[in-house]
Amino acid sequence: MTQEQITYDWNFNPLDCYPTQSGCTNVVFNVHWQLHATTGSYYASSIGTQMVGPLDTGSFVSYELLTKEQVQGWVIDAMNTPNSGSVDNLYTSLMNQIENKINPPVVTMSSPWSYVPTPQENSGSL
């Protein structure tokens, strides 16, 4: 399986904000993110938070005008810094989770000598 066979969907909610900072209002500094990966009927997800910033007053965008794509760009840029890991590692982890669902490396089975009564057998009166 390759990452190209998987659809990734980011969600960002909620956003932690400073009410005021450097003359700006509702300044986002921390993003709660969810990343969902799907292929066919298989699904995996991951959640986390990511600090973003620092505030650049010259390019500040009012909270009401923020877009999902803009916040996604902040999160991905912050995740790809040396101390934060990388988005590629996150994508690979989700791909591996899906691969393990498709081809489980371990299965749990009942012992062959175990007897589990059927519902009909359990319905008899004592």
Summary of the structure (lengths in Angstrom):
residues: 126
radius of gyration: 22.8
end to end distance: 53.8
largest distance: 79.7
contacts: 270
relative contact order: 0.18
helix: 33%
strand: 33%
